[in-house]
């Protein structure tokens, strides 16, 4: 095996399977005379939907045009609602349009679908419309309760004015309660139904005010919306935002939790994907609803499923992932084999539920989970392909210095193994943990320096090998043409926030101008400029040195896609004297900026035309510019 990890080679990335195009498939069905899967709809209506999908895909950005299109299409479905939602193409069309529907159209669909909930919830096609209808109705029912975040001062916060009439809000509220109570009453059947189970999850999310779960991306609507796009919540974040919901909604969530936890088969639910996913949503929901129920649920899972007091190791886990641990020292291997893994680590579904439990647990529950599931096992878990993510979530949710330090000590001896197997996300979690709890920061930096073979090398090698996450060797000596690892970039950004980042800062400043520009023009490396110019513990003199080091290269940075954003960060951090000198360099060959869209944008932002006409006016405009 070569020095450089397979994960570090961009050419070795897995090829994504090309997604099937829904619209092109719909057209193929029409040519064959088949009006899609599911219930039959008139051919004329099917062709009409295909044409509308074509229009939507091209983009309908004008709100008035979009409103007219939505009203016209939903009007065409009048009298055919049940047939339309049972057809694959019709279901997709209604799903797209319902969030933008008028009050009358939404109420019509509620009225038509409400009597048929039982068959619709278990149908592989129409269940998607029921789910969308629930989300839209709940959103409109609770929209007037939300607090506007525009005002920064809490005292000035105002309630959002309702967009809909009280009568419509009331009907949406009644439908939300009806379908959620219906799901609760049929809990025993819906839990095991792979389509109705999703309706259960949506009901719990709506009732508790959850918009997106950690790691979940928003459902993409084919209408192009360029403003206020929510990009989802990264899985490593430890905070979840909830919407305001009525107490009546929260009471139903409590009933869901009490009913599920009282089941005799509750301890087996984490071991199946469909039931584990439901429990994950429930944990995130009760965190916002009732802290005591949340705590009891976590404890019940820990005592009955994750690591029961009477569990007996089977001896099978010790032989797993031997290929990933070839570089582990013999002593570490013996130590890890002496501590077998508890039952929670046997299935991926239970592991994902464990991660959710770590997210919502109290400090006491977190300590219990760490003691019974992870302690003395981290060295083994961090090198396993599936379970290293759970180690990352464990570290991400650690808020106590006294607990983080033993985790760090146990993992610090495994840095070589982590690098060799490519599970570098664990190193990212450790670096962020060091920053968060303000502990083991120098040890983190020194361990990285040792494992990357940079202790006796020239200072600039440290930053380069950190970005590459590959130990220094004869094969990794190149300094201006190498692959920057995304985790390496994040680790460097994190370490620049440490209390004493002098070693890393000096390593960056030891780079030649060409080497520094190469990093700042890279998609991952450009973010180094953000951390270097904004972290309080990076000295002013260090920033000044970076500004001077880049002299003569600002034009090249400005016309680069990623270098231009790094250029903006450096320019903002520069003093007025330095800004003037940068502007002189930029204005000397200002025509070069027009060769790329990024350069033109920089020229506009910096107002180079004004600077060329009058330096004094430009300086005056910059000083008078409101912050």
N, C-alpha and C positions, 0 to 999 in steps of 0.2 A: 504493500500500500504506500502511495506517495506521501510526501510531507503535507501537501495541501489537501484539505478535506474535500470530499465529493460535493458537499453542500456549498463550498466556496466557489465552485466552478459554475458560472452562469450557463454554460453550454449543456450542463447535465440536468438542468431543471426539467421536471416532468411536463410533458406536453398536455395542455388542457384539452379535454375532449370538447369538440365543437358542439354547441348547444343546438338542438333542433329549433328551427324557426317556426313558431306557432302559426304565423300568417301564411307562410308558404305551404305548410301542411294543410291548412284550411282550404287553400285554393286547389290543392291536389285532390282533396275529397270532393270538391264541387265538380271538378272535371270528370271524376269517375261516377258522378250522379249520386254520391253519398253525401247526405247533409250532416256530416260530422258524427261523432259518437253520441250515445245517449238518446234522448227522445227526439222524435222527428219534428222538424219545423218546416214551413213552406219554403220551397226553393227560392222564391222571390225574396223572402225575408233573409234567408241565408246569404244570398249574393249581396243584399243590402248591407249586412253586417261586415262582410269581407271588404266591401268598398269603404265603409266607415273606419275599419281598422287601418286600412291603407292611409286614410286622411290623418288619423290620430298619430300614426307612426311618423309621418312627415313633420308633425309638430303643429299644435294649435295653441299658440302662446297668447293670443288676444283673449282676455277674459270674456268679452261679450260674445265673440264667435264660439268660444268653448261652451258658454251657457246655452246658446241657441242650438248647438249640435247635440248637447246632452238632452235638452228638452225634446228635440225632434225625434231622437232615437228611442228614448223611453216612451214617447207617445206612440211610436209604431209597435211597441210590445204590448199595448193595452189589449186585454182579453186573451193574450197568449203567454202570460207571465209564467205559469207553471211549466209549459212546454219549453219556453226560452231558457229558464234556469236549469232545466234538465238536459239541455243540449250543450255539448262541450264549447262550441263557439258562442252560443247565446249566453252561457254562464260567464265566460271570459268578458264578454261585452258588458254585461250588467255589473260585474265586479269592478270594471274600470270606471263606469259612469256613476255608480251609486254615491261615492263621496262628493260628487259635484251636483247631485240631483236637487231638484226643488223640493220644498216641503210636501207639496201635493203628491209628487211621484214617489217619494220615500214612503209616505203614509199608505199609498196604494199598494206598494210591494209588501209592507208590513201586514196590511189587511188580508191580502191574498195568500201569503205564505204562512201566516200564523196558524190556521187550522190544520196545516199539513206538516207540522214540525217533525213528527215522528219519522215518517219515511225520508224526509228531506235531510235530516241530520245524519242519517246513516248512508246516504247516497254518495258515491264517489265523485259526482259532479256538482250536484246542487248544494251539498254541504258547504262548499266554498262561498256560495252566495249568502247562505244563512250566517256564516262567520263574518262576512263583510257587512251585512245588514246590522248585525249586533254591534260591530265596532263603530259604524257610522252613527247609529242611534245613540249609543252611549256617549260618543263624543259631543253630539248636539245636546244631549240631556245635561251634560256637566260643563259645557263650554262657558256658561255664565258664572260658574263658580271659580274659574281660574283667575289668578292674580297676575296683572301685567308686570313684566320685569323691566319695563322701559325706565321706570324711576329707580334710581340707585338708593335713595333714602327710603328706608322701610316705612316711615310715617306717611310718605306721599304715595305709596302703592295704591292703585285703584283697581276695582273689579272691572273685568272686561265687559263691555256692553253686549248684551245678547243679540245675535244676528237674526234669530228666529222669534216668532211670536210665542207667547206663553202656552197657547194651545198645542203647538207643534212640539215644544219642549216637553210638555206633559205627556204627549203620546209616545215620544221617544223614550222617556223615562219608564213609562208603563211597559213598553215592549222589552226594554232592557231587563227589567225585573222579571217579566213573564218568562223570557227565554232562559234566564239564569236560574230561576226557581225550577223551571222544567228540567234543566240539566241536572240540578241538585236532586230532584225527585227520581231521576232515572240514572243516578250515579253508578249503580252497580252494573248496569248494561253499557253505559257510555264509556266507562273506563277501559273496557277491553275492545271496543269498536275503534278501528284505526282512523275512521273519519269523524265520528262523534267525539272522540278523545280530543281532537283539535278544537272543537267547539267548547268543550270543558275548559281547555287552557285559555281560549279567548275570553270566556266568561269570567274566569278568575282574574285575568289581566285587566279587563275592563272594570270590574268591581273594585279592584284594589288601586286603580290609578296608574298601572304600569303602562308606559308607552313602548319602551324597548328593553329587552333583557340584556345583560352583559354578553357581548359577543354577537348580538343579533343585529342584522342589518334591516333597514326599513324595507317594506314590500314596495317594489318599484312599480309605479303607475306609468302607463305608456304616454300619458300627457307630459310634455316637457315642462318641468318647473325648475327654473334656474335660481329662484330666490328662496332663501331660508331652507335649503335642502339639509335634512338631517342625515349625516353620514353613518349613523349607527354608534354603538358604544363598544369601545375596545374591551376584550375580556379581562385585561389586567387592571382595569379601573375598579376601585373599591367603594364607589358611591353610585347610588341609583336614584334618579329623580322620579318623583311620583306626582301625578295630577291630584287636584282636590276632588274628592268624591263624597257623596252624602254618607252619613252614618249607617243608613239603611243598607247601602251597598256593602259596607265593611262587615255588618252582621252576617250577611250571607257567606262572605269569605270565611268567617269564623266557623260557620256551620259546615262548610266544605271541609275545613281542617279537622274538625271534631269527628265528622262522619268517617273520613278516610283513616284517621289514626286509630279508630276503634275497630277497624276490620281485623279479623283473625289472621288474614293473609298479608297484613301490612308489612311484615318483615321481609316478604318475598318481592314486594313491589319494586325495590331498587334494581333488581336483577334483569328486568325486561326494559327494552328501549322505550316502549310506548308509555309504561307506567312511571318509569324514571323521569321522563320529560315532564309528565304531569306534576310529579312531586317537586321537581325543580321550580316550576312556575309557582306552585303553592308556597314554597319556602320564600321566594322573593315577594310574594303577595302578603303573607302574614307578617313579614318584617315591617311593613307599613301599617298593618292593621292592629296587631296585638303582640307586644314584645314577649309576653308570658307564653302565649301559644307557640310562637316561633321558637322560644327556648325549649319548650317541652317536646316539640317536633324533632328538633336537632338531637336532643338527648335520647329520645326514643329510637331514632335511626341509629345513633351511635351504639346504644346498648343492645339493640335487637338485630341490626343488619351489618353495620360497618365493622365493629369489633366486639362481638358478644363476649361476655366474661368466660363462657364455656367453650369458645371456639378452639378447635384442635388443628394444628398445621398439617397439611397433607404431604408436604415434601416435594410437591410438583413445581412450586414457584422457584425453587432454588436453581432449576435447570433452565429457566427461561432467559432469553436474551443473552446467552453466553457469548454470542458473536459480537455483541456490543461492548463486551467487557474484557477484551483481549489485553488491553493495556493497564488494567487495574492491578495494583500491587497484590502480592499473595496475602499479605496480612489483612488488607482491606477486604479481599474476597472472602477470607475466612470469617472476618467479623460480620459481614453482611449475611453469610449463610447461617450464622448462629442465630440470626433474628428473622424468622420467617415472616412473610407478609400476611396480614389479616385478610378476611374474606372480601372486604370492600374492593381490593385490587384485582379480583378475579375477572370481573366483567367491566367493559368500558362504560356501560350504562350506570353502574353503581359508582364508578370513579367520577363521572360527570356530576352525579348527585352529591358526592362528597365535596366537590369544588363549590357547588351552590351552598352547601352547609357551611363551609369555611367563610363564604361571603357574608352570610346573614348571622353568623354566630356571635354571641357576646364574648367578652374577654375570657370569662371562665369556661364557656363551652369550647372556645378555640383552644385553650390550654389542654382541655381533656382530649380533644381530637388529636392534637399534636402528640400528646403523651401516649395514647393508645394505638395510633395508626402510623406515626411517622418517626418517632424518636429511635435512633440507632438504625434506621432503615434508609435514610436520605442518600447515603453513598450508593446504595443499590438502585433506588428509584430514579435518581437523576440521570442514569445512563440507559434507561429503558425508553423505547420509542414512544410509548403511549403515556407512561406514568410521569415522565419528566415535566409535563404540563401541569400536573397536579402539584408537584413540588414548587413550580413557579407560583401557582395560586396560593399555596401555603405561605410562601415568603411575601407575596404581595399584600396579604391580609394581616401580616404580623405588625403590630403597633407597639410592642413592648420590647425595650432594649434587652432585658434579661432573657427573653425567649429567643430573640434574633441571634444573639452571640453564640449560643451552642449550635444553632443551625449553621452559622457561618463556619464554625470550627469543624463541624462534621463534613461540610462540603469542600472546605479549602484544600483538603488532601486529594480531592477528586478532580481538580481543574484539568489535569492532563487527560483524564478519561472523558470529561465533558467535551473538551475540544476535539478529541479523536472521534467521538461518536456523533458530533455535530449538534448536540443538544445545547446550543449556546444561549438559548433563551433563559436558561437557569442562571447564567452569568449576568444577564441583563437584570433579572429579578434581584440577584444579590447586590448588584451595584445600586439599584434603586432603593433596596432595603437599607443599605449603608447610609444613603443620603437621607432617607426618611427618619430613621431612628437615631442618626448622628453617632454611629458606632462602627468600628472596624474599617474606617475609611482608608487609613494608611496601609493596613494589612491587605485590603483589597487591591490597592495599587501595586504594592510590592509583590503580591502573589501573581498578579498578571504579568508583571515585569519578569519574574522568574520563569513562569511557565512558557512565556513567549521567547525565552532565551535572549532577553535584552539587557540583562544585568551588567554585562561587561562590554556591550556594544556602544556605538556612538549614541548620544542622547536622542537624536531624531528618529532612530529605529523604533523607539517605544511607541510613538503615535502611529507610525506606519503599520507596525505589527498588530497594534490594538484595532486599527481599522480593518485589517485583513483577517484578524483572529486566526492567524497561522504562525507557528513558532518560526523564529529566524533560522535560516539555513542557507546553504549555497544556492538553492533553487528559488529562494524568496528574497533576493537582494535588490530586485528592481524597485525603483522609487518613483517612477513617473508613468508606469503602465501596469496597473494591477487592479484586481477586483476588490472593491470595498464592500464588506459585509454589512448588512443593515443592522445587525446586532452589535457589530463593532462600533458603528457610528453612534448608536444609542448609548453604549457604554461610555464612550468618550464624552458625549454631551452630559451624561449623568455625573461623571467624575469631575468635570469642570465646575460642578456645583458643590464639590466637597469643601470642607473647611480649610484644607491646605492643598490646593491643586498645583502647587509650584512646579512639581516634577513634570506634570503633563503640559503645563503652560510653556515651560522652558523647552520641552521636546518639540512643541508646535513651532515655537519661534526659531528653533535650530534648523528648520526646513529651509531649503532654498526657495526663492520666489516661484520658480517653475513647479516645484513639488507642492507648494502651498496652493497655487492656482489649480493644479490638477485635482486636489482634494475638493476645493470650493466649487469646482465646475461639475462635480459628480452628483448624480441624483441623491445619493445618501450622504455624501461628504459635505454638501452645501449647508446642511443643518448645523455643522460645527460652528459656522459663523454666528448663528443665532445664540448658541450657548456662550461662545467666547465673548461676545459683545454685550450680553445682558446679565451674566452672572456677577453678583456683587463682589465675590471673592477673587475674581480675576482683576488684577490691578490696572489702573489707568495707564501706567507706563507700558504694560504688556500690550494693551490695545493700541497705544501709539506706535509701538514697534511693528505690530501687524499692519497698520495703516501705511507706514513707510516701506515695509517689505513688499507690499503689493504695488508700489509705485511703478508705473510703466506697463502695468498689466490690466488696468481698470477698463480699457476699451475692450479687450478680449473677454473679460468677465461680463461686461454689460451686454454683449451681443450673444451670450450663451444662455440657454434656457434656464439652467440651474445656477450658473455663475451670476446671473443678473439678480437673483434673490439674495445671494450671499453679498453681492456688491451693495445692495440697499442696506443690509444690516451693518456693514462696515462703514458706509457713508454716514448713517445716522449716529454711529458711535464716535465719529471723528469730531474734533474741535473745529471752530469756524475757520481758523487758519489752515487746517488740513483740508477742509472742504473746499476752500478757495483753490488750493493747489491741485486737488483732484479735478475740480471744474476746469481749470486751465488745461489739464491733460486731456480731458474729455472734449473740450471745445476745439482743440487743435485739429483733431480729425473727426469732427462731428458728423461728417457724411458717412463715415464707417458705421455709425449707429443705425442708419437707415437701411442697412442691408438685412436686418432681421426684425421681426415684430417685437422681440424682447428689447432690442436696442432702441427702437422708436418709443417704446413705452417708458424706458429709463430717461430718454431725452425729454419727453413731455413732463415726467414727474419732476425732474431736476430743473426744468425751465432753462435749458441751455441757450435758447435764442435770446432770452433776456440777459443772460450772463455775457454773451458775446457783444451785445449792444452796450450794456453798462454794468460793470461789476458792482458799483455802489448800489444801484437800484436792486440788483439781485440780492446783495447782502441785506439790504433794508427789508426786502420782501421776506427773506428767511427769518429775520429777527422778529418781524411783526406778525409772522404766521401764528395763528392761535394753536395752542397745543390740544 
